[in-house]
Amino acid sequence: MVKFDKIHAIEILDSRGNPTLMTKVYLSDGTVGIAKVPSGASTGVNEAVELRDGGTRYGGKGVLQAVENVNGPLFAAVRSVDPLDLHAVDAALIAADASKSKSKFGANAILSISMATAVAAAQHLEMPLFKFIRTQVLKKPEKYLVPVPLSNVINGGAHAGNDLAIQEFKILPVGAGGIREAIQMLSEVYHTLGKNMIAKYGRMAKHVGDEGGFCGFGLKSTQDAFEEMVRAISDAGYTPGDDVVLGIDAAASGFYSDGMYSIDGKKLSAGELLDFYVDLEKTYPLKSVEDPFDEAAFSEFAEYTKKTKIQVITDDLTVSNPDIVRKAVEMKAGNALLLKVNQIGSVTEAIEAAKIANAADWPIVVSHRSGETGDTFIADLSVALSTGQIKTGAPARSDRVEKYNRLLEIYDILNGDCGYPGHDFRTAWRNY
């Protein structure tokens, strides 16, 4: 029987140049699993706790204590657990920490072992990671759906230093015949957008934000951004609303204060902001809105969900926490779940949140974080869960592109024997 042999973490840098963890799990047969943990910028208040060292080193963002926790007490907690049983491994890690928010040892430390163990187990069983998660963790037959990407092509909010309140402006290549064509479409629209922006606003428009999207210098309003996106889609040879539709991550907590939302030079009430979103839907091919209100605004999420027919994604509202997802489902506060493994701090807890959402007929959008690494775990997770949607940034910067490349690799491993949701990106998962 294979056993844990050693677990070793070190401090590395994420895509923003801040410290994070890389953890290696060594099994007794010589196989090794490696995981690199991401970090968010616009984080929900209910997210599991990232353990940072404080002090002056790295501006207080060091993770040496989290590293020590991996190498010491957390390794001790799982040493006698079957590494092929990810549920048991995660349960042991959670029990060792014993705090509600994983603040004792750090969600970043716990997640690094959870992810690296899954990778090591897949290596031991000589199968791709997506197959291990699908067949050994989910216990489902092999039938895979490769996701529609929600690609962030213009950055605003906390991800860029511009006038745009909304954090992400996204394109969805729903008219593609498969993931290879979808990524081609993303790339072509992205580059066309960049050329158009430079021609109109100058070289500063070429700068990109945390997730690879253009910073949008020169854009003054939400409508400005949408106009540029629609023009780029057309100029790239595609039809807006047919080949490519639009999405946003408002990350509205970032522009909320004292009961009002500051956007496009105006202060709007929640009701006025709802009308603002509805007007955008009428004017542009907007099909997906994430975090349209403050992270505590369950009632406002519910009201918008009731009034719209498009996808309303909960992220900061639910933070991939099974208990909070249940609350959102009960209140009908949203109709789709953003899934970030580091929000909850273990792979199996994230999967539990996904199951709760799917049971309520909510689709899942597996997501990266703004502070990323080259780790491709979420690409495999999305395919394993057959979510039909993934959010992993612009087709630029290696920390984002590696996820797209992994999806292309998975398509090749499967010899094309997988579905692609296309226009059914909200419902195709039901058949998998």
JOZI-V630033 format. One record per backbone hydrogen bond with DSSP energy under -1.0 kcal/mol. NH is the residue of the N-H (numbers start at 1). CO is the residue of the C=O. Records with the same first field share a line. If there is no record, write none. Layout:
# JOZI-V630033
NH=CO / CO
This chain:
# JOZI-V630033
5=26
6=26
8=24
10=22
12=20
14=18
15=372
17=14
20=12
22=10
23=35
24=8
25=33
26=6
27=31
28=3
30=27
33=25
35=23
37=21
39=371
43=41
47=44
48=343
49=101
53=62
54=60
59=56
60=57
61=58
67=63
68=64
69=65
70=66
71=67
72=68
74=69
76=72
77=73
78=74
79=75
81=78
85=82
89=85
90=86
91=87
92=88
93=89
94=90
95=91
96=92
97=93
98=94
106=102
107=49
110=106
111=107
112=108
113=109
114=110
115=111
116=112
117=113
118=114
119=115
120=116
121=117
122=118
123=119
124=120
125=121
126=123
127=122
132=128
133=129
134=130
135=131
136=132
137=132
138=133
140=134
143=141
146=419
148=388
150=390
151=171
153=169
154=169
155=214
156=167
157=164
159=156
160=157
168=249
169=154
170=247
171=151
172=245
174=172
175=243
176=173
182=178
183=179
184=180
185=181
186=182
187=183
188=184
189=185
190=186
191=187
192=188
193=189
194=190
195=191
196=192
197=193
198=194
199=195
200=196
201=197
202=198
205=202
206=203
207=204
209=213
210=159
212=209
214=153
215=207
219=216
225=221
226=222
227=223
228=224
229=225
230=226
231=227
232=228
233=229
234=230
235=231
236=232
237=234
238=233
241=244
242=239
243=239
244=239
245=172
246=285
247=170
248=288
249=168
250=290
252=291
254=251
255=252
257=260
260=257
261=268
262=255
263=266
266=263
268=261
273=269
274=270
275=271
276=272
277=273
278=274
279=275
280=276
281=277
282=278
283=279
284=280
286=284
287=246
289=311
290=248
291=313
297=294
298=296
301=297
302=298
303=299
304=300
305=301
306=302
307=303
308=304
311=287
313=289
314=336
319=315
321=318
325=321
326=322
327=323
328=324
329=325
330=326
331=327
333=328
334=332
335=312
336=312
337=363
338=314
339=365
343=340
345=341
350=346
351=347
352=348
353=349
354=350
355=351
356=352
357=353
358=354
359=355
361=358
362=357
365=337
366=389
367=339
368=391
371=39
379=376
380=376
381=377
382=378
383=379
384=380
385=381
387=382
390=148
391=366
394=211
396=394
400=397
401=397
402=398
403=400
404=400
405=401
406=402
407=403
408=404
409=405
410=406
411=407
412=408
413=409
414=410
415=412
416=411
417=414
418=416
419=144
424=421
427=424
428=424
430=427
431=428
432=429
